[in-house]
Amino acid sequence: MNTASRMESTSLPGRIQVSQTTYELLRDPRPSRWLPTGGVEVKGKGLMHTFLMAEEATFPRRTPSDSTTPETLTTASAAIRAEAA
């Protein structure tokens, strides 16, 4: 199973949970949107530091000019592949 599947299966119902790697890649200017879980035990990976999106978090819409660039997509893809391995 990959990390994304584990994040879904160990999350609270209706909540978004991300790994620490994903949290760091988000570079969210308002870290208060994310709540540390204190870690969850993930089969095959051990204790993983994860974050839950705050229930009241709202995100502004992005325009094509401020969304990801090919360079950031490549960096994010590499990090996700490394985490899944």
N, C-alpha and C positions, 0 to 999 in steps of 0.2 A: 504494500500500500504506500502511496506517496504522502508527503507532508500535508498537502491540501486536504486530502481525504481524512487524515487524522485530525486536522484542525476542525473540520466539520463534525466529525463523530464525537469529539470531546468538548465541543462548545455547548453553551446553554441554548435551549430552544429559542429560535428567532433572533439570535445574536450573531455578530460577526467576530470571529476570533482569528488572529493572525500570529504567525511565528515571529520571533524577535528579528530574524533576517528580513522578513517582509515589512515589519514595523519600521526598521531602519531604512529600507528602500523607499518607503512612502515619503520620508522627509516632511512630515506634516508640521506646518508652522505652529499648530496649536496642539501640543502633546496631550493636553487635558482631554482631548477627544478619545483618548485611549487609556484603558485601565489595565495595569499589570495584574495578571492572575496569580502570581506567586509561583507559577509553573504547573504544568500538567504532565502526568506520566503518560508517555506515548510508547506503545508497543513497538519494539525494534529500535527505538531511539533513546529511551530513558526519559529523564526529566527535561522537558523543553520549556523555556521561558516564552510565554505567550501574552498577548494583549487582547482585550475585548473592547470593541467600539462602544463608547458611552451611549446609552439609550437616547439621550437628547441631542446627540451630535447631528449637525446638518452640514452639508458640504455645498459650497457654491458650484454652479455649473462651470465647466471648463470650456474654453473656446479652442478651436484647432491650433491657434497660435501659442497657447500656453500648455498644451498637452505634451505628451512624450515625444522625443525626437528619436530618430533611428539609433543614435548613440546610446540614449538611456534605455531604449528597448533591448539593445544588445547586452548592456550591463545587467539589466534586470533578468533577462533570459538566462544568462550565465549563472547568476546567483541562484535562481530557482532550480536550474539543473543540478548545481552543486549540492543544494540542500536536499534534493530528492534522492541523490545517490547514497 
